[in-house]
Amino acid sequence: MIQVTGAKSYVQAVQALPLRLREEALSLSEGERARAEELRLRAGWPMTVLIDGVERPLDGDPVEPGELEQLIEIASRASIHTVLDQIRRGYLTVEGGHRVGLSGTAVLQGGEIHALRAISSANVRIARQVRGAAAPVLDRLCSKGVLTDTLILAPPGLGKTTLLRDLIRSVSEGEGCSPLRVALADERGEVAALYNGRPQLEVGRRTDVAEGCPKAQGLMLLLRAMNPQVLAADEITAPQDVQALMTAAGCGVTLLATAHGEGRVSLERRPLYRPLLEEGLFRFLVLIRREGEGRVYTVEELR
């Protein structure tokens, strides 16, 4: 049975907001809170909420630039210097695994983003633990009771990370398959959401997490240090990620990853993803589509 910590997660996430916006966000009904995916704050415009893929404004005054600064103060617990590395990458992870995305004027140093100033907008993404999300596909992905190399593919916002997290948890706990040691390269802290060293979201007792470093480096670190049986990563976005996965595949570990796309054709057309097919890194492709208020999974065999 799927269990979703919906309204409770929403209430936890909005604690990062300044008081006025927090009260505005809590004006939603219990049902709306349970289905809310994101809160959007843009300077000069009323705050909006994303529910079932539709963004609509809340009934409040426009967001002030000072409120965006307060958001960062609250999210960082008034210790901005301790989260500068995250801010440079455009986000903050707060207690509970919720992510605050940021945009504004970039300060460059040596051609790289050194900081963000004059924050113009923010996105509070509500993290949810969906226990059982992997149940519809687990039997197909586990050949003879052992997980097989799998790539999860979907456009943004359809639950790739949610499915990945529950697959990791299931494999790590031995639910529906043999228990395996899993190593997770969680670059943005969205899958396990470490807080003071402890995952805020369930990824299983046999899972080791490397957070905050580029995926390619994290994958190699975990491969060398943790002797994993399964190596997992969220959102393949760079050639270095692909190369790291290819290296890991040669070491005999099972691969579990996600990528942006709408189908197998999108993998074949994009130069970044094409080596994944050519090298046969993944046996199964899981596609996600929205259907009403829910999600539907389709499993295709790649090899």
C-alpha positions in Angstrom: 0.0 0.0 0.0 1.3 3.4 -0.9 1.7 5.8 2.0 2.2 9.5 1.2 3.3 12.0 4.0 1.4 14.8 2.2 -0.1 17.6 4.2 2.4 17.0 7.0 5.3 17.5 4.6 3.8 20.6 3.3 3.4 22.2 6.7 7.1 21.3 7.5 8.2 22.8 4.2 6.5 26.2 4.7 8.3 26.7 7.9 11.1 28.1 5.7 8.9 31.0 4.7 8.7 34.4 6.3 5.7 34.7 8.7 3.3 36.5 6.3 3.9 34.1 3.4 3.8 31.1 5.8 0.3 32.1 7.0 -0.7 32.6 3.4 0.6 29.2 2.4 -1.2 27.6 5.3 -4.5 29.0 4.1 -4.8 26.0 1.7 -7.2 23.2 2.6 -5.9 19.8 3.9 -6.5 18.2 0.5 -4.6 21.0 -1.4 -1.7 20.8 1.0 -1.4 17.0 0.4 -1.3 17.6 -3.4 0.9 20.7 -3.5 4.2 20.2 -5.2 5.9 23.6 -5.1 5.5 27.2 -3.8 6.8 29.9 -6.1 8.0 33.3 -4.9 8.7 36.0 -7.4 9.5 39.6 -6.4 6.7 41.9 -7.3 4.1 39.1 -7.8 1.8 37.2 -5.4 3.1 33.8 -4.3 1.8 30.8 -6.3 1.3 27.1 -5.6 1.8 24.2 -8.0 -0.9 21.6 -7.6 -1.2 18.6 -10.0 1.1 20.4 -12.5 -1.0 23.6 -12.5 0.5 26.8 -11.0 -2.1 29.2 -9.5 -1.7 32.4 -7.5 -2.5 32.6 -3.8 -4.7 35.4 -2.4 -2.0 37.6 -1.1 0.1 40.7 -1.6 3.1 40.6 -4.0 6.3 39.2 -2.6 8.8 41.8 -1.4 12.6 41.5 -2.2 13.2 41.7 1.6 11.0 38.6 2.1 13.2 36.6 -0.3 16.2 37.6 1.8 14.3 36.5 4.9 13.6 33.2 3.3 17.4 32.6 3.0 18.0 33.6 6.6 15.3 31.2 7.8 16.3 28.3 5.5 20.0 28.7 6.6 19.1 29.2 10.3 20.8 32.6 10.1 24.1 30.9 9.2 24.4 31.8 5.5 28.2 31.2 5.5 27.6 27.5 6.3 25.4 27.0 3.1 27.3 29.2 0.6 28.3 26.2 -1.4 24.7 25.2 -1.9 23.7 28.8 -2.7 26.3 29.0 -5.4 24.5 26.0 -7.0 21.2 27.8 -6.7 19.4 25.9 -3.9 19.2 25.2 -0.2 18.1 21.9 1.4 16.2 22.4 4.6 15.1 20.0 7.4 12.8 17.3 6.0 14.6 17.2 2.6 12.6 20.1 1.1 14.6 22.2 -1.4 14.6 25.9 -1.8 15.6 26.9 -5.3 17.0 30.4 -5.8 17.6 32.7 -8.8 18.9 36.2 -9.0 22.0 38.1 -10.1 25.0 35.9 -10.3 28.4 37.0 -9.0 31.1 35.5 -11.1 34.6 34.7 -10.1 37.0 33.0 -12.5 34.2 32.4 -14.9 32.2 30.4 -12.3 29.3 31.4 -10.1 30.7 32.5 -6.8 27.5 33.8 -5.2 23.9 35.0 -5.8 22.8 38.5 -4.9 19.6 40.5 -5.4 17.5 37.3 -5.2 14.6 37.8 -7.5 12.7 34.5 -7.1 12.6 31.3 -5.1 10.9 27.9 -5.4 10.1 25.8 -2.4 9.8 22.2 -3.6 7.9 19.9 -1.1 9.7 16.6 -0.6 7.5 13.6 0.0 8.2 10.1 1.1 6.0 7.8 -1.0 6.4 4.3 0.5 5.4 1.7 -2.0 5.9 4.0 -5.1 8.2 1.3 -6.5 5.8 -1.6 -6.0 4.2 -1.4 -9.5 7.5 -1.9 -11.2 9.7 -3.8 -8.7 8.8 -7.3 -9.9 9.7 -6.4 -13.5 13.0 -4.8 -12.6 14.2 -7.6 -10.3 15.3 -10.5 -12.5 15.4 -13.6 -10.3 14.9 -11.5 -7.2 17.9 -9.2 -7.9 17.7 -5.6 -9.3 18.8 -5.1 -12.9 20.3 -1.9 -14.4 17.5 0.6 -14.6 17.1 4.1 -16.0 14.0 6.2 -15.0 13.0 8.7 -17.6 10.4 11.5 -17.4 10.0 15.3 -17.9 10.5 17.5 -14.8 8.0 17.3 -12.1 6.6 13.8 -12.7 8.2 12.0 -9.8 11.5 10.6 -11.0 13.2 11.3 -7.7 10.3 9.9 -5.7 10.4 6.6 -7.6 14.2 6.4 -7.4 14.1 7.0 -3.7 11.6 4.2 -3.1 13.5 1.8 -5.4 16.6 2.5 -3.4 14.7 1.9 -0.1 13.1 -1.3 -1.3 16.4 -2.8 -2.6 18.3 -1.7 0.5 15.6 -3.3 2.8 15.2 -6.4 0.7 11.5 -5.6 -0.1 10.4 -7.6 -3.2 14.0 -8.5 -4.0 17.3 -9.6 -2.4 18.8 -7.0 0.0 21.7 -5.2 -1.6 24.3 -2.6 -0.5 23.3 0.7 -2.3 25.6 3.7 -2.7 23.8 7.0 -3.6 25.4 10.0 -5.2 23.0 12.7 -4.0 24.5 15.8 -5.5 21.6 18.2 -4.6 20.4 16.4 -1.4 17.0 15.7 -2.9 17.0 11.9 -2.6 18.1 11.2 1.0 18.3 14.8 2.2 21.1 14.4 4.8 20.6 16.7 7.8 23.3 16.5 10.5 24.5 13.3 8.8 21.1 11.5 8.9 18.8 11.0 5.9 15.6 12.9 6.4 13.9 10.6 3.8 14.0 6.8 3.9 16.6 5.2 1.7 17.1 2.0 3.6 19.5 0.6 6.2 22.1 -0.7 3.7 22.4 2.7 1.8 25.5 4.9 1.9 25.1 8.5 0.7 27.6 11.0 -0.7 26.0 14.4 -0.8 27.0 17.9 -2.0 29.7 17.0 -4.6 29.3 16.6 -8.4 27.7 13.3 -9.3 30.6 12.0 -11.3 33.0 12.6 -8.3 30.5 11.2 -5.9 30.0 8.0 -7.9 33.7 7.4 -8.1 34.2 8.1 -4.4 31.4 5.7 -3.5 32.7 3.0 -5.9 36.2 3.2 -4.3 35.2 3.6 -0.7 31.9 1.8 0.0 32.1 -1.5 -2.1 28.5 -1.1 -3.3 26.4 -3.7 -5.2 24.1 -1.0 -6.6 25.2 2.5 -7.6 22.5 5.2 -7.8 22.3 8.8 -9.1 19.6 11.3 -9.7 19.4 13.2 -12.9 22.2 12.5 -15.4 23.0 16.0 -16.8 26.6 16.0 -17.9 29.1 14.0 -20.0 31.1 13.4 -16.8 28.1 11.7 -15.3 27.8 9.4 -18.3 31.5 8.6 -18.2 31.3 7.8 -14.5 28.4 5.4 -15.0 30.3 3.7 -17.8 33.3 3.2 -15.6 31.1 1.8 -12.8 29.4 -0.6 -15.2 32.8 -2.1 -15.9 33.3 -2.7 -12.2 30.3 -5.0 -12.0 27.8 -2.9 -10.0 24.2 -2.5 -10.9 23.2 1.0 -12.1 20.1 2.9 -11.1 19.7 6.4 -12.4 17.2 9.1 -13.7 17.2 11.4 -16.7 15.0 14.0 -18.3 13.1 12.9 -21.4 9.8 11.7 -22.7 10.7 8.3 -24.2 13.3 6.1 -25.8 13.4 8.4 -28.9 14.5 11.3 -26.8 17.4 9.1 -25.5 18.4 8.2 -29.0 18.3 11.8 -30.3 20.3 13.5 -27.5 24.1 13.2 -27.8 24.5 13.2 -24.0 22.3 10.1 -23.6 23.2 8.2 -26.7 26.2 6.4 -25.2 23.9 5.0 -22.5 22.1 3.1 -25.3 25.2 2.3 -27.4 27.1 0.8 -24.5 24.0 -1.1 -23.2 24.4 0.3 -19.7 20.7 -0.2 -18.8 18.5 -3.1 -19.3 15.2 -1.5 -18.3 13.7 1.9 -19.0 10.9 3.2 -16.7 8.7 5.9 -18.2 6.5 8.1 -16.1 3.4 9.9 -17.3 0.7 11.9 -15.5 -2.8 10.5 -15.4 -5.3 12.6 -13.5 -3.9 13.2 -10.0 -1.7 10.2 -10.2 1.3 8.7 -12.1 1.5 5.7 -14.5 4.7 3.8 -15.0 5.7 1.9 -18.1 8.6 -0.5 -18.2 10.5 -1.1 -21.5 13.4 -3.4 -22.1 16.4 -1.7 -23.7 18.8 -4.6 -24.4 
